[in-house]
Amino acid sequence: MTEIQEKSLPFSLDGKDIIGKAKTGSGKTIAFSLPILNKLNTATFDIQTMILAPTRELANQISEELKVLAKFKHNIKILTLCGGVPYNPQMHSLSHKAHIIVGTPGRILKHLENKNFNPNLINTLVLDEADRMLDMGFSEDINKIIDYLPKNRQTMLFSATYPSNIEKLSRDIMINPVSIEVESVHTEDKISQVFYETEGSRKVENILKILDHYQPSSTIIFCNMKIDCDNLADELERYDIYALVLHSDLEQKDRDETMTLFANKSYKILIATDVASRGLDIDDVELVINYSLPKDLEVYTHRIGRTARAGKTGHAVSLIDGGDVGLFEDLTYESHHNLEEIPAKIDTKYDDNPLFKSIFINGGKKQKLSRGDILGALTAGIGLDKNQIGKIDIKDLCAYVALDPKIAKKAANDLGNSKIKGKFFRVYLK
């Protein structure tokens, strides 16, 4: 067990209210999921648990992890209710009832106001990354949601930081909560933090040097503005380095695809705004680069927390130009980091070749496809060795399969001309 799981489970399994202060990647999803599943009454088909999350990405990841954990019990229905996706299909799903709902505050509140589900039997409320939800302006929505819920319930609140607004929220909605705090800062033995001095006009050149120096297999580069993400991706492409971009201008299906392709190692670099600093559940990001420093310490903490997850180590590199010097001094006031010079150019050029290439299959859960069906079609059907196959991600209407780059194109063609579970599906290389 991780520290947050070991410290919180004795109390949460006993039905106590919990305030958990833990950084991202600490294993808190399992910490609140096990008590939920332990007391779930599957004999009654009513909503018994509500989980609120700040972003669609995080809500989707919580749902996926819950579904994996819930396999030991039959017939558990988990619904994800987020904005940015069609409302009417969610209404239809709610009409068939569920046991657990996971979603963003705005969309869940809309369903409550329209009486699309009955909240009267909810006995557990979870607020995950509560500090981020309040930062995003969800305070009023959260309080309105809580007014709909039974007073007699278990409430679990998890937050990487504990500012005064979180303290007030906990006082208002919890009863004698048990406070549990685990390592709240990213220690130097887990994350090596380096700050390089640079001129703004030389940031791309210096990012190339950093990639050459570290040779990471997986990197997230954080920018403060969407236009910086797009421009940086274009600049890197001039050097034959191809990166994914993630920011709020992308439609939800494109954001989902981007995260899937990065998580299954079909691309080595993701360039993102802070829409991705929470909710990315990827255990082996080796390097985080801050193209620009964020405006406060909490966002910086969340950014670099994308690396050194699940007990691993990682590197966080920040580029400091003239406009960031004040932020750098505030950020490093207690840690006493110094500005360093960019490492000298070395002979080894960054290798942009990904470990996998992904193929897209135009069918998913709605077409009753499973990972086993796809694995069987790839191995028994078209003769691939299982060692040539990476992650298989099944979505509602499509699937992505990570394959050895040497055989991916041919495999896409062969699979498109073969049947999966007795049907033909469109298949192409991403």
DOGU-77069 format. One record per residue (C-alpha): x, y, z; residue in three letters. Coordinates in steps of 0.5 Angstrom, whole numbers, padded with zeros to 4 digits, always signed. Layout:
<nodes>
XYZALA/...
</nodes>
This chain:
<nodes>
+0000+0000+0000MET/+0002+0007-0001THR/+0003+0012+0005GLU/-0004+0015+0004ILE/-0008+0008+0003GLN/-0004+0005+0009GLU/-0006+0011+0014LYS/-0013+0013+0011SER/-0016+0006+0010LEU/-0017+0004+0017PRO/-0021+0010+0018PHE/-0025+0010+0012SER/-0027+0003+0012LEU/-0030+0005+0019ASP/-0034+0010+0016GLY/-0031+0016+0018LYS/-0030+0023+0015ASP/-0023+0024+0012ILE/-0019+0030+0010ILE/-0013+0027+0006GLY/-0007+0032+0004LYS/-0003+0028-0001ALA/+0000+0030-0007LYS/-0002+0027-0014THR/+0001+0020-0016GLY/+0000+0018-0008SER/-0005+0013-0009GLY/-0011+0016-0007LYS/-0016+0014-0012THR/-0015+0007-0009ILE/-0015+0010-0002ALA/-0023+0012-0003PHE/-0025+0007-0008SER/-0024+0001-0003LEU/-0028+0004+0002PRO/-0034+0005-0003ILE/-0034-0002-0006LEU/-0033-0005+0001ASN/-0040-0002+0003LYS/-0044-0002-0004LEU/-0050-0005-0004ASN/-0051-0008-0011THR/-0058-0011-0009ALA/-0061-0005-0010THR/-0060-0001-0016PHE/-0059+0006-0014ASP/-0054+0011-0014ILE/-0050+0011-0007GLN/-0044+0014-0008THR/-0042+0021-0012MET/-0035+0023-0014ILE/-0033+0030-0016LEU/-0027+0032-0020ALA/-0024+0038-0023PRO/-0023+0036-0030THR/-0026+0031-0035ARG/-0020+0028-0035GLU/-0019+0026-0028LEU/-0026+0024-0028ALA/-0025+0019-0033ASN/-0019+0016-0030GLN/-0023+0015-0023ILE/-0028+0012-0027SER/-0023+0007-0031GLU/-0020+0005-0024GLU/-0026+0004-0021LEU/-0028-0001-0026LYS/-0022-0005-0026VAL/-0023-0005-0018LEU/-0030-0007-0018ALA/-0029-0013-0023LYS/-0029-0017-0016PHE/-0037-0016-0016LYS/-0042-0017-0021HIS/-0046-0012-0024ASN/-0043-0005-0021ILE/-0045+0000-0026LYS/-0041+0007-0026ILE/-0043+0013-0030LEU/-0039+0019-0032THR/-0042+0025-0032LEU/-0038+0031-0035CYS/-0039+0037-0039GLY/-0036+0038-0046GLY/-0040+0031-0048VAL/-0047+0031-0050PRO/-0052+0031-0045TYR/-0058+0027-0047ASN/-0054+0021-0047PRO/-0052+0022-0040GLN/-0060+0023-0039MET/-0061+0016-0042HIS/-0056+0013-0038SER/-0059+0016-0031LEU/-0066+0013-0033SER/-0063+0006-0033HIS/-0060+0008-0026LYS/-0053+0007-0023ALA/-0049+0005-0017HIS/-0043+0010-0017ILE/-0043+0017-0021ILE/-0037+0021-0022VAL/-0036+0027-0025GLY/-0035+0035-0026THR/-0039+0039-0021PRO/-0042+0043-0027GLY/-0045+0038-0030ARG/-0047+0034-0024ILE/-0051+0040-0021LEU/-0055+0041-0028LYS/-0057+0033-0028HIS/-0059+0035-0020LEU/-0063+0041-0022GLU/-0067+0037-0028ASN/-0068+0031-0023LYS/-0065+0026-0027ASN/-0063+0022-0021PHE/-0065+0021-0014ASN/-0059+0023-0009PRO/-0063+0021-0003ASN/-0059+0014-0002LEU/-0052+0017-0003ILE/-0048+0015+0003ASN/-0041+0017+0001THR/-0039+0023-0002LEU/-0032+0024-0005VAL/-0028+0031-0007LEU/-0022+0029-0011ASP/-0017+0035-0012GLU/-0021+0039-0008ALA/-0016+0045-0008ASP/-0016+0045-0016ARG/-0024+0045-0016MET/-0024+0051-0012LEU/-0019+0055-0016ASP/-0023+0053-0022MET/-0029+0057-0019GLY/-0033+0051-0017PHE/-0035+0053-0010SER/-0042+0055-0011GLU/-0043+0049-0015ASP/-0041+0044-0010ILE/-0045+0048-0004ASN/-0051+0047-0009LYS/-0050+0040-0010ILE/-0049+0038-0002ILE/-0055+0041-0001ASP/-0059+0036-0005TYR/-0055+0030-0001LEU/-0057+0027+0005PRO/-0054+0030+0012LYS/-0052+0023+0014ASN/-0047+0021+0010ARG/-0039+0019+0009GLN/-0035+0025+0006THR/-0028+0024+0004MET/-0024+0030+0001LEU/-0017+0030-0002PHE/-0013+0035-0003SER/-0005+0037-0005ALA/-0006+0043-0001THR/-0010+0046+0004TYR/-0011+0053+0003PRO/-0016+0057+0008SER/-0022+0056+0003ASN/-0021+0048+0003ILE/-0021+0049+0011GLU/-0028+0053+0011LYS/-0031+0048+0006LEU/-0029+0042+0010SER/-0032+0045+0017ARG/-0038+0046+0013ASP/-0039+0039+0010ILE/-0036+0034+0014MET/-0037+0031+0021ILE/-0031+0030+0026ASN/-0026+0029+0020PRO/-0020+0025+0021VAL/-0014+0029+0018SER/-0009+0025+0015ILE/-0003+0028+0011GLU/+0003+0025+0007VAL/+0009+0027+0004GLU/+0006+0034+0001SER/+0012+0036-0003VAL/+0016+0033-0008HIS/+0023+0031-0005THR/+0030+0032-0008GLU/+0031+0024-0007ASP/+0025+0023-0012LYS/+0025+0029-0017ILE/+0031+0033-0019SER/+0029+0040-0020GLN/+0034+0044-0024VAL/+0033+0052-0026PHE/+0036+0054-0032TYR/+0037+0061-0034GLU/+0035+0063-0041THR/+0033+0069-0046GLU/+0026+0068-0048GLY/+0029+0068-0056SER/+0033+0062-0054ARG/+0028+0057-0051LYS/+0027+0053-0057VAL/+0034+0052-0057GLU/+0035+0050-0050ASN/+0029+0045-0050ILE/+0033+0042-0055LEU/+0039+0042-0051LYS/+0035+0039-0045ILE/+0033+0033-0049LEU/+0039+0032-0052ASP/+0042+0032-0045HIS/+0037+0027-0041TYR/+0035+0023-0047GLN/+0028+0022-0044PRO/+0023+0017-0046SER/+0017+0021-0044SER/+0017+0028-0043THR/+0011+0033-0041ILE/+0013+0041-0043ILE/+0008+0046-0039PHE/+0007+0053-0043CYS/+0002+0058-0039ASN/-0001+0060-0046MET/-0004+0056-0051LYS/-0001+0059-0057ILE/+0006+0058-0054ASP/+0004+0050-0054CYS/+0002+0051-0061ASP/+0008+0055-0063ASN/+0013+0050-0059LEU/+0010+0044-0063ALA/+0011+0047-0070ASP/+0018+0049-0068GLU/+0020+0042-0065LEU/+0018+0039-0072GLU/+0023+0043-0076ARG/+0028+0039-0072TYR/+0024+0033-0074ASP/+0021+0032-0067ILE/+0014+0031-0067TYR/+0010+0032-0060ALA/+0003+0032-0058LEU/-0001+0038-0056VAL/-0006+0039-0050LEU/-0010+0045-0049HIS/-0017+0047-0048SER/-0018+0049-0055ASP/-0019+0042-0057LEU/-0025+0038-0057GLU/-0026+0033-0052GLN/-0025+0027-0057LYS/-0019+0030-0059ASP/-0016+0031-0052ARG/-0018+0024-0050ASP/-0014+0021-0056GLU/-0008+0026-0055THR/-0008+0023-0048MET/-0009+0016-0050THR/-0003+0016-0055LEU/+0002+0019-0050PHE/+0000+0014-0045ALA/+0001+0008-0049ASN/+0008+0011-0051LYS/+0006+0013-0059SER/+0009+0020-0058TYR/+0015+0021-0053LYS/+0013+0029-0052ILE/+0007+0032-0050LEU/+0006+0040-0050ILE/+0001+0042-0045ALA/-0002+0048-0041THR/-0005+0047-0034ASP/-0011+0044-0037VAL/-0007+0037-0036ALA/-0003+0039-0030SER/-0008+0035-0026ARG/-0011+0029-0028GLY/-0006+0026-0032LEU/-0005+0019-0029ASP/+0001+0016-0033ILE/+0006+0013-0028ASP/+0013+0014-0032ASP/+0014+0021-0034VAL/+0021+0022-0034GLU/+0022+0029-0035LEU/+0018+0035-0034VAL/+0020+0042-0037ILE/+0017+0048-0035ASN/+0017+0053-0041TYR/+0015+0058-0037SER/+0014+0058-0029LEU/+0007+0058-0027PRO/+0004+0064-0023LYS/+0004+0060-0016ASP/+0008+0055-0012LEU/+0001+0050-0012GLU/+0001+0050-0020VAL/+0009+0049-0020TYR/+0008+0043-0015THR/+0002+0040-0019HIS/+0006+0040-0026ARG/+0012+0037-0023ILE/+0008+0032-0020GLY/+0007+0029-0027ARG/+0014+0025-0026THR/+0016+0021-0020ALA/+0010+0017-0019ARG/+0009+0010-0016ALA/+0015+0011-0013GLY/+0020+0012-0019LYS/+0024+0018-0019THR/+0024+0024-0025GLY/+0027+0030-0027HIS/+0024+0037-0027ALA/+0027+0043-0031VAL/+0025+0050-0031SER/+0027+0055-0036LEU/+0028+0062-0033ILE/+0028+0068-0037ASP/+0028+0076-0035GLY/+0020+0076-0033GLY/+0021+0069-0029ASP/+0026+0072-0024VAL/+0022+0074-0019GLY/+0017+0068-0019LEU/+0024+0064-0019PHE/+0026+0067-0012GLU/+0019+0066-0009ASP/+0019+0059-0011LEU/+0026+0057-0009THR/+0026+0062-0002TYR/+0026+0056+0002GLU/+0029+0050-0002SER/+0035+0055-0004HIS/+0036+0053-0011HIS/+0041+0057-0016ASN/+0040+0059-0023LEU/+0044+0054-0027GLU/+0047+0055-0034GLU/+0044+0050-0040ILE/+0048+0044-0041PRO/+0053+0045-0046ALA/+0051+0042-0053LYS/+0053+0034-0053ILE/+0054+0030-0059ASP/+0048+0025-0058THR/+0042+0027-0061LYS/+0035+0026-0058TYR/+0032+0020-0061ASP/+0025+0022-0062ASP/+0023+0015-0065ASN/+0017+0012-0060PRO/+0017+0006-0057LEU/+0010+0004-0060PHE/+0006+0006-0066LYS/-0002+0006-0065SER/-0007+0004-0069ILE/-0015+0006-0069PHE/-0020+0001-0069ILE/-0027+0004-0071ASN/-0031+0000-0065GLY/-0031+0000-0058GLY/-0035-0002-0052LYS/-0042+0000-0055LYS/-0040-0005-0061GLN/-0039-0011-0055LYS/-0031-0011-0057LEU/-0026-0013-0051SER/-0019-0013-0050ARG/-0019-0020-0051GLY/-0023-0020-0058ASP/-0018-0015-0060ILE/-0012-0019-0058LEU/-0014-0025-0061GLY/-0015-0022-0068ALA/-0008-0019-0067LEU/-0005-0026-0065THR/-0009-0032-0068ALA/-0012-0027-0073GLY/-0007-0024-0077ILE/-0001-0028-0073GLY/+0003-0022-0069LEU/+0007-0024-0063ASP/+0004-0022-0056LYS/+0011-0018-0055ASN/+0009-0014-0061GLN/+0003-0011-0058ILE/+0003-0006-0052GLY/-0003-0002-0049LYS/-0010-0004-0051ILE/-0015+0002-0050ASP/-0022+0001-0051ILE/-0027+0007-0051LYS/-0034+0007-0052ASP/-0034+0008-0060LEU/-0027+0006-0061CYS/-0020+0003-0059ALA/-0013+0004-0060TYR/-0008-0001-0060VAL/+0000+0000-0059ALA/+0004-0004-0063LEU/+0011-0005-0065ASP/+0013+0001-0070PRO/+0016-0004-0075LYS/+0010-0008-0076ILE/+0004-0003-0074ALA/+0003+0000-0081LYS/+0002-0008-0084LYS/-0002-0010-0078ALA/-0007-0004-0079ALA/-0008-0006-0086ASN/-0009-0014-0085ASP/-0013-0012-0079LEU/-0018-0008-0083GLY/-0018-0014-0088ASN/-0020-0019-0082SER/-0026-0020-0078LYS/-0026-0018-0070ILE/-0031-0022-0067LYS/-0035-0024-0073GLY/-0035-0016-0076LYS/-0031-0012-0080PHE/-0028-0005-0077PHE/-0025+0001-0080ARG/-0017+0001-0078VAL/-0012+0006-0079TYR/-0005+0008-0077LEU/-0005+0014-0072LYS/
</nodes>
